[in-house]
Amino acid sequence: MLNRSTRGNNLARSAIETALLDLQGKRLNRPVSDLLGGALHQHIPVLWTLASGDTARDIDEALSLLAQKRHCDFKLKIGSRRVMDDVRHVAAIKEAVGEQASVRVDVNQAWDETTATKGMAELQSAGIDLVEQPTPMKDLGALVRLSRKFHIPILADESIADAKDMFALAAAGFAGAVAMKIAKAGGPTRALEQATVAQAAGIGLYGGTLLEGTIGTVAALHAWSTLETLHWGTEMFGPLLMKDDIVTKPLNFHNNGVDLPAGPGLGVEIDEDKLAEYRRKDQ
Ligand SMILES: [Mg+2]
């Protein structure tokens, strides 16, 4: 009914589908992952974003997280500084962590194709593993051409929301990977449709997030757990950024990833007092 009666509004649709899956799971006494095909993984890898912009501080943070085994893959948000300033920052971090960590960048559409050609060549020789959305979301041609010019793969993010976008980009000749997000796609089911198209096209999968709290994160984890191969892992660390939560038991982040919660539905329990505390009140 939701899909027939609404267009767009993918974030709201994702929230509603998540709630319906949770209800149905509880009714059947099955986890949401069972409703989506069945979990193939109970522990899902999670990377971390190093975001201070200060090279020494980011290196310290990376080394400390590696020692704790909390994360072994790192993503850096770049694109706001001059290309070579960004490249020096990223290359220094890669050199410091060496082979023990994968270092990727997210350019967030900041480069035009010419800048991206220069930037990707430099990132490729610095040993960076993945470049997320180097060019503007609507410049599909640039993304296709860049993906064929370099062996460092491109992770398409803003350019692809759902299965149809995925099909169009793959048909245009794109090679690389896709950042799936349940909120972008319009729910866990739609995100998994997109995964199927990507798999058919030989495009690598990555579990992305709009930095949701625990509930949105868990809904995505149930979806990602059903995928045999998550080539680039996930970035489902939203809950780690929060000072407080509305669930009674936080997710268990350990061993460079997070556990899929057990139990019926989403497998998380709402703390009603916390929910009341954080509910937006009319002034
Ligand atoms: Mg991104």
Residues whose N, C-alpha, C, O or C-beta is under 5 A from the ligand:
A	BS01	MG	D106 E132 D157
